[in-house]
């Protein structure tokens, strides 16, 4: 095991070629505040897991994985004030997106761009007004049809339109990730942020919260650049934070599609890479503060609904962070200790560095 000295901001080499690194301050700015949980979390979270398992006839191993993931906890932070019926749809989305996204992220479709394109075309059919053929579609795709139908039955036209648009961007982002991951090591920060902003899947959650919290925001509000900027910044903070906390897991899997790995491929040590990404994260928080302070005044009740929408973006960012430190998916068996110390061990020379051309 690596050792860490309190009088050093760096790391020490170990015999097994691991090093200990100090993580950036992730509980920063508005993320310092502890989350508020939706009171329906435990009951409806279990119902949602059972729904997905039945609908998709999931194998016991996948059922166990979804239960362990506990994405309903994420949703309970993202939408703390949603009533039971709408919270259920959000939980269904959260439990659905986990296995769906994993197919393309580190699953059997990660290196199958043509198959991925076919599945995503099938996924988008209902959005495009096409009548899908049941025998050509995966059950995980039809599960989204089911939850979206329930959502659309009770949401405003603008919310539906915005949700569909962000889901289309998500699909394109995931496909770009699948098609480009082989060349990700040559990707700049700016290009990676553009790719990951959509594929991280944060933006659809904004409009699920807009639906679940009964917000009524005129369409023209979303035409203001500052509202778009806040949405982008929220997604950027989510993906940067996610890359920091998931780096160790992805490193062991040989996955270099991570902004920390991009820094390492550029010649940085492990600590330098985390420090660089931490600085990038801090810059996003500064941009957030400036953007939030410049939100226009529309008058009531629009302003109060816009504020709740912006709070919803913050809640998604907060949910991602607190969920990441609750699960052992990223932080191992003692995530609270990692949070307390800010220390993790990573490989001094991960295998993906040997593949650099």
C-alpha positions, 0 to 999 in steps of 0.5 A, a space after each residue: 500500500 502507498 504511504 502519504 506524508 502530511 508534509 508533502 503535497 505529492 506522492 511516494 512510490 510503492 514497491 507494487 508501483 502504486 502511488 498515493 495522490 491527493 484529490 482536488 477539493 470536490 466538495 466546493 462552492 454550492 456542493 458544501 451543503 449536505 443534500 436533501 433527500 426525497 422522502 419517497 426515496 426508499 419505497 419508490 426506489 425499490 419499486 423502480 428497480 423491480 419494474 426495470 427487472 421485470 420489464 427487461 427480464 434482467 438476469 439476477 447478476 444485473 438485478 444485483 448490480 442495479 440494486 447495489 448501484 442505488 441510482 434512486 439515491 442519486 435521483 432523491 438528491 436531484 429531485 428532493 421535492 418531487 411528488 411520489 408519482 413523478 419521482 417514480 418516473 425519475 427513478 425509472 429513468 435513473 435505473 434505466 440509464 445505468 445499464 443502458 449507458 454501460 453497454 456503450 461505456 464499458 460493455 459489449 458495445 464499446 467497440 461496436 460503432 455500427 451496432 451502436 448506431 443501429 441501436 440508437 437509431 431504434 431508440 430515437 424512432 419514437 422521437 422522430 414520429 416513427 412507429 417502431 417494430 417491436 421485433 427489432 428493438 431491445 427491451 432496454 430501449 422499450 423500457 425508455 419508451 414506457 417511462 417517456 410515455 408516462 412522463 409525456 402524458 403529464 408534462 408541458 409541451 416545452 418540457 417534452 420538447 426540451 427533454 427530447 432535444 437533450 436526449 437526442 444530444 445524449 445519443 449523439 454524444 454516446 455515439 461520438 464516444 463509441 466511435 472516437 474512443 480509440 483516438 481519445 488520447 489525442 483529444 484536447 481538453 476543449 474537444 473532450 469537454 464538448 464530447 462529454 458534455 452531451 454523453 454524460 447525460 446531465 441535461 435530460 435530468 434538468 428537464 426531468 426535474 423541470 417536469 417533476 417539480 412542476 416548473 412553468 418556464 416560458 420557452 424564451 427563457 431558454 433562449 438566453 445564453 446565460 441559461 444555456 451556459 449554466 446548463 453546460 457548466 453543470 454538465 461540465 462539473 459533473 463530467 470533470 468530477 466523475 472523471 476524477 472519482 472514476 479514474 481509479 476504476 477506469 485505470 484498472 480496466 485499461 480505459 483512457 477515456 478520462 480527462 485525468 488520463 488525458 493529462 497523464 498521456 500528455 506526460 504529467 505525473 499522477 499528482 500533476 494530472 489530478 492537480 491540473 484537472 482540479 484547477 480546471 474544475 475550480 475554473 468551472 465553479 468561478 464561471 458558474 458564480 459569474 453566470 448565476 449572478 448575471 441571470 436576468 430578472 423577468 418578474 414573478 412568477 417566472 423568476 422563482 421558477 427559473 431559480 428553482 430550475 437553476 437549483 435543479 442544475 445544482 442538485 444534479 451536480 450535488 447528486 453526482 458527487 454525493 452518490 459517488 462517495 456513497 457507493 463503492 463503485 469508485 471509492 472502494 469499500 471505505 468511501 467515507 475515509 477517502 472523503 475524509 483524507 482526500 487520498 486514493 492510490 493509483 498506478 504509477 505507470 498505468 498500462 494505457 501509457 504503454 499504448 501511446 504512439 
